[in-house]
Amino acid sequence: MDALRDNLREINSLNQRGGRMLSVVDLIEDGTLTSEVAGYLLTSVAGGASFLTAAGPGGVGKTTLMACLLSFLAPGERIHTVTDPQRLPEPEGPTCYLCHEIGAGHWYGYLWGDEAADFLALRQQGRIAASLHAETVEELRDQLLGPSIGADERDLAAVRLLLFMVRRGSRRRVSAIYERAGGERADLRRIVTWEPGTDSFACHAERVPGLDRATAFIDGLVADGTYLLEDVMAAVADFYAEL
């Protein structure tokens, strides 16, 4: 339980707007994503995926979405917020290295330049998770691989999930999810698309093992009204225990 408590503290440290951190149930009820999309993300996180969440302007919800995915970590995996990639303690077991935002601001957990490149290289030691300002895969690549950061393309290629968000009026939606399945040499494929005209999500992913069970688990959280992040994380721990 110490790891769950510590991880909850690290996730809550992402909160810049006060109030409680929103959970996957909040996002589903708000229409930000669906149970099926959340189930797919849960199976991906359970499979060890590193991930980046992105949006153009601030306030769209990329950090909240990242927190949602962090709540899907296995209970034995600890979150470590990175402030200096060159000065890290020895990991004690599985570790998710967290950057609050890949950006030039002077705030806790923000990394830019060489530090951001060094952060992405931490994928060789564990999972990485970060948010950044980008609206497309091309913009994301240009930012991370360009002269301001100069990350190694192999490090970016090791990030399995790229998630993008948009805001249309009062609606905040996961607009696209790309996955790189099969290792660093695999091509990115778009597995989720939001259709603004119908406000619906199209899933292009194949039925992966465990997806039905993960989606049913998410549906159960919604049915039970499991809004608090700590309750979601406790339920996720039970989910892993039954795998």
C-alpha positions as a Markdown table, in Angstrom:
| # | Residue | x | y | z |
|---|---|---|---|---|
| 1 | Met | 0.0 | 0.0 | 0.0 |
| 2 | Asp | 3.0 | 2.3 | 0.5 |
| 3 | Ala | 3.6 | 2.3 | -3.3 |
| 4 | Leu | -0.1 | 3.2 | -4.0 |
| 5 | Arg | 0.1 | 6.0 | -1.5 |
| 6 | Asp | 3.3 | 7.3 | -2.9 |
| 7 | Asn | 2.0 | 7.1 | -6.5 |
| 8 | Leu | -1.2 | 8.9 | -5.5 |
| 9 | Arg | 0.9 | 11.7 | -4.1 |
| 10 | Glu | 3.0 | 11.9 | -7.3 |
| 11 | Ile | -0.2 | 12.0 | -9.5 |
| 12 | Asn | -1.8 | 14.6 | -7.3 |
| 13 | Ser | 1.3 | 16.8 | -7.7 |
| 14 | Leu | 0.2 | 17.2 | -11.3 |
| 15 | Asn | -2.8 | 19.2 | -10.2 |
| 16 | Gln | -2.3 | 22.9 | -10.9 |
| 17 | Arg | -6.0 | 24.0 | -10.7 |
| 18 | Gly | -7.1 | 22.9 | -7.3 |
| 19 | Gly | -9.9 | 20.6 | -6.4 |
| 20 | Arg | -9.6 | 16.8 | -6.7 |
| 21 | Met | -7.8 | 15.2 | -9.6 |
| 22 | Leu | -10.3 | 13.8 | -12.1 |
| 23 | Ser | -10.4 | 10.1 | -12.7 |
| 24 | Val | -11.2 | 7.9 | -15.6 |
| 25 | Val | -14.8 | 7.7 | -14.5 |
| 26 | Asp | -15.0 | 11.5 | -14.6 |
| 27 | Leu | -13.5 | 11.5 | -18.1 |
| 28 | Ile | -15.9 | 8.9 | -19.4 |
| 29 | Glu | -19.0 | 10.7 | -17.9 |
| 30 | Asp | -17.8 | 13.9 | -19.5 |
| 31 | Gly | -17.4 | 12.2 | -22.9 |
| 32 | Thr | -13.7 | 12.8 | -23.1 |
| 33 | Leu | -13.2 | 9.1 | -23.9 |
| 34 | Thr | -15.3 | 5.9 | -23.8 |
| 35 | Ser | -15.0 | 2.7 | -21.7 |
| 36 | Glu | -13.7 | 0.8 | -24.7 |
| 37 | Val | -10.9 | 3.4 | -25.3 |
| 38 | Ala | -10.1 | 3.4 | -21.6 |
| 39 | Gly | -10.0 | -0.4 | -21.6 |
| 40 | Tyr | -7.6 | -0.4 | -24.5 |
| 41 | Leu | -5.4 | 2.1 | -22.6 |
| 42 | Leu | -5.5 | -0.1 | -19.5 |
| 43 | Thr | -4.3 | -3.1 | -21.5 |
| 44 | Ser | -1.5 | -1.0 | -23.1 |
| 45 | Val | -0.3 | 0.3 | -19.7 |
| 46 | Ala | -0.5 | -3.2 | -18.2 |
| 47 | Gly | 1.7 | -4.3 | -21.1 |
| 48 | Gly | 4.4 | -1.8 | -20.2 |
| 49 | Ala | 3.7 | 1.0 | -22.7 |
| 50 | Ser | 5.4 | 4.4 | -22.3 |
| 51 | Phe | 3.1 | 7.3 | -23.3 |
| 52 | Leu | 3.0 | 11.0 | -24.2 |
| 53 | Thr | -0.2 | 13.1 | -24.0 |
| 54 | Ala | -0.4 | 16.2 | -26.1 |
| 55 | Ala | -2.6 | 19.2 | -27.0 |
| 56 | Gly | -2.1 | 22.6 | -28.6 |
| 57 | Pro | -3.3 | 25.2 | -26.1 |
| 58 | Gly | -3.2 | 24.8 | -22.3 |
| 59 | Gly | -6.3 | 23.8 | -20.3 |
| 60 | Val | -7.5 | 21.1 | -22.7 |
| 61 | Gly | -6.8 | 18.2 | -20.4 |
| 62 | Lys | -3.6 | 16.6 | -21.4 |
| 63 | Thr | -2.3 | 16.5 | -17.9 |
| 64 | Thr | -5.5 | 15.0 | -16.6 |
| 65 | Leu | -5.4 | 12.4 | -19.3 |
| 66 | Met | -1.8 | 11.5 | -18.3 |
| 67 | Ala | -2.9 | 11.2 | -14.7 |
| 68 | Cys | -5.6 | 8.8 | -15.8 |
| 69 | Leu | -3.1 | 6.6 | -17.5 |
| 70 | Leu | -0.8 | 6.8 | -14.4 |
| 71 | Ser | -3.6 | 5.5 | -12.3 |
| 72 | Phe | -3.5 | 2.3 | -14.4 |
| 73 | Leu | 0.0 | 1.4 | -13.4 |
| 74 | Ala | 0.5 | -2.0 | -11.6 |
| 75 | Pro | 0.7 | -1.5 | -7.8 |
| 76 | Gly | 4.3 | -2.6 | -7.7 |
| 77 | Glu | 5.5 | 0.1 | -10.1 |
| 78 | Arg | 6.6 | 3.4 | -8.5 |
| 79 | Ile | 6.2 | 6.8 | -10.1 |
| 80 | His | 9.3 | 9.0 | -9.9 |
| 81 | Thr | 8.9 | 12.6 | -10.9 |
| 82 | Val | 12.1 | 13.7 | -12.7 |
| 83 | Thr | 13.6 | 17.1 | -12.0 |
| 84 | Asp | 17.1 | 16.3 | -13.1 |
| 85 | Pro | 17.6 | 13.2 | -15.3 |
| 86 | Gln | 21.3 | 13.1 | -14.5 |
| 87 | Arg | 20.7 | 12.8 | -10.8 |
| 88 | Leu | 18.4 | 9.9 | -10.2 |
| 89 | Pro | 18.4 | 7.4 | -7.3 |
| 90 | Glu | 18.8 | 3.8 | -8.0 |
| 91 | Pro | 15.4 | 2.4 | -9.0 |
| 92 | Glu | 13.8 | 0.0 | -6.4 |
| 93 | Gly | 11.9 | -2.3 | -8.8 |
| 94 | Pro | 9.8 | -1.2 | -11.8 |
| 95 | Thr | 9.7 | 2.5 | -12.2 |
| 96 | Cys | 7.7 | 5.0 | -14.2 |
| 97 | Tyr | 9.7 | 8.2 | -14.9 |
| 98 | Leu | 7.3 | 11.1 | -15.0 |
| 99 | Cys | 7.8 | 14.6 | -16.6 |
| 100 | His | 5.0 | 16.9 | -15.8 |
| 101 | Glu | 5.5 | 18.7 | -19.0 |
| 102 | Ile | 8.2 | 18.8 | -21.7 |
| 103 | Gly | 8.3 | 22.6 | -21.8 |
| 104 | Ala | 10.5 | 25.6 | -21.1 |
| 105 | Gly | 8.7 | 26.8 | -17.9 |
| 106 | His | 10.5 | 27.0 | -14.6 |
| 107 | Trp | 8.0 | 24.8 | -12.7 |
| 108 | Tyr | 8.3 | 21.6 | -10.8 |
| 109 | Gly | 8.6 | 18.6 | -13.1 |
| 110 | Tyr | 9.1 | 20.6 | -16.3 |
| 111 | Leu | 12.0 | 19.7 | -18.6 |
| 112 | Trp | 13.4 | 21.3 | -21.7 |
| 113 | Gly | 16.5 | 21.1 | -23.9 |
| 114 | Asp | 19.2 | 18.5 | -23.0 |
| 115 | Glu | 17.2 | 17.6 | -19.9 |
| 116 | Ala | 14.2 | 16.7 | -21.9 |
| 117 | Ala | 16.3 | 14.6 | -24.3 |
| 118 | Asp | 17.9 | 12.9 | -21.3 |
| 119 | Phe | 14.5 | 12.2 | -19.9 |
| 120 | Leu | 13.3 | 10.4 | -23.0 |
| 121 | Ala | 16.5 | 8.3 | -22.8 |
| 122 | Leu | 15.2 | 7.0 | -19.5 |
| 123 | Arg | 13.0 | 4.6 | -21.4 |
| 124 | Gln | 16.1 | 2.4 | -21.3 |
| 125 | Gln | 15.7 | 2.1 | -17.5 |
| 126 | Gly | 11.9 | 2.0 | -17.1 |
| 127 | Arg | 8.6 | 3.4 | -18.4 |
| 128 | Ile | 8.3 | 7.1 | -19.2 |
| 129 | Ala | 5.3 | 9.4 | -19.2 |
| 130 | Ala | 5.1 | 13.1 | -20.1 |
| 131 | Ser | 2.8 | 15.8 | -21.5 |
| 132 | Leu | 3.6 | 18.5 | -24.1 |
| 133 | His | 2.1 | 21.1 | -26.4 |
| 134 | Ala | 1.6 | 19.6 | -29.8 |
| 135 | Glu | -1.4 | 19.1 | -32.1 |
| 136 | Thr | -0.1 | 16.5 | -34.5 |
| 137 | Val | 2.4 | 13.7 | -34.7 |
| 138 | Glu | 4.6 | 15.8 | -37.0 |
| 139 | Glu | 4.6 | 18.8 | -34.6 |
| 140 | Leu | 5.4 | 16.5 | -31.7 |
| 141 | Arg | 8.3 | 14.9 | -33.6 |
| 142 | Asp | 9.6 | 18.3 | -34.7 |
| 143 | Gln | 9.6 | 19.6 | -31.2 |
| 144 | Leu | 11.3 | 16.6 | -29.6 |
| 145 | Leu | 13.8 | 15.8 | -32.4 |
| 146 | Gly | 14.5 | 19.4 | -33.4 |
| 147 | Pro | 17.4 | 21.7 | -32.2 |
| 148 | Ser | 15.7 | 22.9 | -29.1 |
| 149 | Ile | 15.7 | 19.4 | -27.5 |
| 150 | Gly | 17.6 | 17.1 | -29.9 |
| 151 | Ala | 16.2 | 13.8 | -28.6 |
| 152 | Asp | 17.4 | 10.5 | -30.1 |
| 153 | Glu | 14.9 | 9.2 | -32.5 |
| 154 | Arg | 15.3 | 5.8 | -31.1 |
| 155 | Asp | 14.1 | 7.1 | -27.7 |
| 156 | Leu | 11.0 | 8.6 | -29.2 |
| 157 | Ala | 10.4 | 5.5 | -31.3 |
| 158 | Ala | 10.3 | 3.5 | -28.0 |
| 159 | Val | 7.3 | 5.4 | -26.8 |
| 160 | Arg | 4.4 | 3.2 | -27.6 |
| 161 | Leu | 1.4 | 5.5 | -27.2 |
| 162 | Leu | 0.9 | 9.1 | -28.4 |
| 163 | Leu | -2.4 | 10.6 | -27.3 |
| 164 | Phe | -3.8 | 13.9 | -28.5 |
| 165 | Met | -6.6 | 16.1 | -27.1 |
| 166 | Val | -8.7 | 18.9 | -28.4 |
| 167 | Arg | -11.3 | 21.3 | -27.0 |
| 168 | Arg | -14.4 | 22.3 | -28.9 |
| 169 | Gly | -16.4 | 24.7 | -26.9 |
| 170 | Ser | -17.0 | 23.1 | -23.5 |
| 171 | Arg | -16.1 | 19.6 | -24.9 |
| 172 | Arg | -12.7 | 18.1 | -24.2 |
| 173 | Arg | -12.0 | 15.0 | -26.2 |
| 174 | Val | -9.3 | 12.6 | -26.9 |
| 175 | Ser | -9.0 | 13.3 | -30.6 |
| 176 | Ala | -6.5 | 10.7 | -31.7 |
| 177 | Ile | -4.4 | 7.9 | -30.2 |
| 178 | Tyr | -1.5 | 6.4 | -32.1 |
| 179 | Glu | 0.3 | 3.2 | -31.1 |
| 180 | Arg | 3.6 | 1.7 | -32.1 |
| 181 | Ala | 3.2 | -2.0 | -31.6 |
| 182 | Gly | 6.0 | -4.4 | -32.3 |
| 183 | Gly | 9.0 | -2.5 | -31.1 |
| 184 | Glu | 11.0 | 0.5 | -32.2 |
| 185 | Arg | 11.0 | -0.3 | -35.9 |
| 186 | Ala | 7.2 | -0.6 | -36.1 |
| 187 | Asp | 5.2 | 2.2 | -37.7 |
| 188 | Leu | 2.8 | 4.3 | -35.8 |
| 189 | Arg | -0.8 | 3.4 | -36.5 |
| 190 | Arg | -3.9 | 5.4 | -35.5 |
| 191 | Ile | -6.0 | 3.3 | -33.3 |
| 192 | Val | -8.6 | 5.8 | -32.1 |
| 193 | Thr | -10.2 | 8.8 | -33.9 |
| 194 | Trp | -12.8 | 11.2 | -32.5 |
| 195 | Glu | -15.5 | 12.2 | -35.0 |
| 196 | Pro | -16.5 | 15.8 | -34.1 |
| 197 | Gly | -19.6 | 15.8 | -36.3 |
| 198 | Thr | -21.2 | 12.9 | -34.4 |
| 199 | Asp | -19.2 | 13.3 | -31.2 |
| 200 | Ser | -18.3 | 9.7 | -31.4 |
| 201 | Phe | -15.1 | 7.6 | -31.2 |
| 202 | Ala | -14.0 | 5.2 | -33.9 |
| 203 | Cys | -11.6 | 2.4 | -32.7 |
| 204 | His | -9.4 | 0.9 | -35.4 |
| 205 | Ala | -7.4 | -1.3 | -33.1 |
| 206 | Glu | -7.5 | -5.1 | -33.3 |
| 207 | Arg | -9.1 | -7.0 | -30.4 |
| 208 | Val | -6.1 | -7.5 | -28.2 |
| 209 | Pro | -6.0 | -10.2 | -25.5 |
| 210 | Gly | -7.7 | -9.0 | -22.3 |
| 211 | Leu | -9.5 | -6.0 | -23.9 |
| 212 | Asp | -13.0 | -7.3 | -23.1 |
| 213 | Arg | -12.1 | -7.9 | -19.5 |
| 214 | Ala | -10.4 | -4.5 | -19.2 |
| 215 | Thr | -13.4 | -2.7 | -20.8 |
| 216 | Ala | -15.8 | -4.6 | -18.4 |
| 217 | Phe | -13.6 | -3.5 | -15.5 |
| 218 | Ile | -13.9 | 0.1 | -16.6 |
| 219 | Asp | -17.6 | -0.2 | -17.0 |
| 220 | Gly | -17.8 | -1.5 | -13.5 |
| 221 | Leu | -16.0 | 1.5 | -12.2 |
| 222 | Val | -18.5 | 3.8 | -13.9 |
| 223 | Ala | -21.5 | 1.8 | -12.7 |
| 224 | Asp | -20.1 | 1.9 | -9.1 |
| 225 | Gly | -19.4 | 5.7 | -9.3 |
| 226 | Thr | -15.8 | 5.2 | -8.5 |
| 227 | Tyr | -14.8 | 8.9 | -8.9 |
| 228 | Leu | -11.9 | 9.2 | -6.4 |
| 229 | Leu | -8.5 | 8.6 | -7.8 |
| 230 | Glu | -7.4 | 6.6 | -4.8 |
| 231 | Asp | -10.4 | 4.3 | -5.1 |
| 232 | Val | -9.7 | 3.8 | -8.8 |
| 233 | Met | -6.1 | 2.9 | -8.0 |
| 234 | Ala | -7.2 | 0.4 | -5.3 |
| 235 | Ala | -9.5 | -1.2 | -7.8 |
| 236 | Val | -6.8 | -1.3 | -10.4 |
| 237 | Ala | -4.6 | -3.1 | -7.9 |
| 238 | Asp | -7.3 | -5.8 | -7.6 |
| 239 | Phe | -7.6 | -6.0 | -11.3 |
| 240 | Tyr | -3.9 | -6.8 | -11.6 |
| 241 | Ala | -4.1 | -9.3 | -8.8 |
| 242 | Glu | -6.7 | -11.3 | -10.8 |
| 243 | Leu | -4.6 | -11.4 | -14.0 |
